[in-house]
C-alpha cells in the first residue's frame, strides 16, 4: 500500500538534539497513522552547513520543494506565497484539514 506523504517539521530551539528528537517523535506518530513522513529537519543538517548563507538558502529551497510535493500529492494547488501580497493559510480550507 502506498502511503500518502506528510511533511513534518518541529519547533526550533537552540538545542539541535532536542529538535531532532522532537521531529523523530512526530515522524513516528505520523508513520503509525499510515503516512510516509518527509522531514527536512532530520536530514538536511547531516550535509548542509546552515552557517554558510548559500547552503542555508539551499536548505530552505529543498524544504519548500518537499512541502510542495506533499501538498500536490493531496490534490492541493501550490502557489508561491512570496508572489502573493496577502496570503493566509487559515483561509485555505484544504490546509485546515491536514
C-alpha positions as CSV (number, residue, x, y, z in Angstrom):
1,X,0.0,0.0,0.0
2,X,1.3,3.4,-1.0
3,X,1.3,5.8,2.0
4,X,0.4,9.5,1.4
5,X,3.2,11.9,2.1
6,X,3.1,14.0,5.3
7,X,5.5,17.0,5.7
8,X,6.9,17.2,9.2
9,X,8.6,20.0,10.9
10,X,9.3,20.7,14.6
11,X,9.5,23.7,16.9
12,X,13.0,25.1,16.8
13,X,15.1,25.5,20.0
14,X,18.7,26.3,20.5
15,X,19.3,22.6,21.1
16,X,19.7,20.7,17.7
17,X,19.5,17.4,19.5
18,X,16.1,18.3,21.0
19,X,14.9,19.5,17.6
20,X,15.9,16.2,16.0
21,X,14.3,14.2,18.9
22,X,11.0,16.1,18.5
23,X,11.0,15.7,14.8
24,X,11.7,12.0,15.0
25,X,8.9,11.6,17.5
26,X,6.5,13.4,15.2
27,X,7.6,11.3,12.3
28,X,6.9,8.1,14.2
29,X,3.4,9.2,15.1
30,X,2.7,10.1,11.5
31,X,4.1,6.8,10.3
32,X,1.9,4.9,12.8
33,X,-1.1,6.9,11.4
34,X,-0.4,5.5,7.9
35,X,1.6,8.3,6.3
36,X,5.1,8.5,4.9
37,X,6.8,11.3,6.8
38,X,9.0,13.8,5.0
39,X,11.2,15.7,7.5
40,X,13.9,18.0,6.3
41,X,14.7,18.9,9.9
42,X,16.1,15.4,10.3
43,X,18.2,15.0,7.2
44,X,19.3,18.4,5.9
45,X,21.6,19.2,8.8
46,X,23.5,16.0,8.0
47,X,25.0,17.5,4.9
48,X,24.2,21.3,4.8
49,X,26.0,23.9,6.8
50,X,23.4,26.4,8.0
51,X,26.1,29.0,8.8
52,X,27.0,29.2,5.1
53,X,24.5,31.6,3.6
54,X,24.1,29.7,0.2
55,X,23.7,26.4,2.0
56,X,21.1,27.9,4.3
57,X,19.2,29.2,1.3
58,X,19.5,25.8,-0.4
59,X,18.1,24.1,2.7
60,X,15.1,26.4,2.6
61,X,14.5,25.8,-1.1
62,X,14.8,22.0,-0.6
63,X,12.3,22.1,2.3
64,X,9.9,24.2,0.2
65,X,10.1,21.8,-2.7
66,X,9.4,18.8,-0.5
67,X,6.4,20.7,1.1
68,X,5.0,21.5,-2.3
69,X,5.3,17.8,-3.3
70,X,3.5,16.7,-0.2
71,X,0.7,19.2,-0.9
72,X,0.4,18.3,-4.6
73,X,0.0,14.7,-3.7
74,X,-3.0,15.6,-1.6
75,X,-4.5,17.5,-4.5
76,X,-3.9,20.9,-3.1
77,X,-2.8,23.6,-5.5
78,X,0.6,25.0,-4.6
79,X,1.3,28.7,-5.0
80,X,4.4,30.7,-4.4
81,X,3.4,32.7,-1.3
82,X,6.3,35.1,-1.9
83,X,4.4,36.3,-5.0
84,X,1.1,36.9,-3.2
85,X,0.8,40.1,-1.2
86,X,-1.7,38.8,1.4
87,X,-1.9,35.1,1.8
88,X,-3.3,33.5,4.9
89,X,-3.0,29.7,5.3
90,X,-6.0,29.8,7.6
91,X,-8.2,31.0,4.7
92,X,-7.4,27.8,2.8
93,X,-10.0,25.1,3.7
94,X,-7.9,22.2,2.2
95,X,-4.9,23.1,4.5
96,X,-7.1,23.2,7.6
97,X,-7.8,19.5,7.3
98,X,-4.2,18.5,7.1
